[in-house]
Amino acid sequence: MKFSIKDILSGDILAQQWVRRQYKLTLLICGLFFVYIYFGYQSERQQDRLNDLNKELQDAYFTQQTINAQVMTMTRQSSISKLLEEQGSNLKESHRSAIKIE
């Protein structure tokens, strides 16, 4: 099991008996290494997608909040009265309280 740098560089080390017996283990380790790299890239890709979806969700939330505030402003009694006046409508606000019919 003695070898030198010359044996490694020339490739003679691959012809030795103990190296030839371990080729299956070497192939297994290489295969596992490639699988490890593949799953690392997959998890990185999924994390990027998750970050993009979180940004999109946050944008949708803020858009919803903005629209909700606009709707609340538009549906106030004073805003509706002002809008009716601008359109020249004959509708007027009632000053009598509502009557409950039983």
Sequence and secondary structure as in RCSB ss.txt:
>XXXX:A:sequence
MKFSIKDILSGDILAQQWVRRQYKLTLLICGLFFVYIYFGYQSERQQDRLNDLNKELQDAYFTQQTINAQVMTMT
RQSSISKLLEEQGSNLKESHRSAIKIE
>XXXX:A:secstr
    HHHHHHTGGGGSHHHHHTHHHHHHHHHHHHHHHHHHHHHHHHHHHHHHHHHHHHHHHHHHHHHHHHHHHHT
SHHHHHHHHHHHT       S      
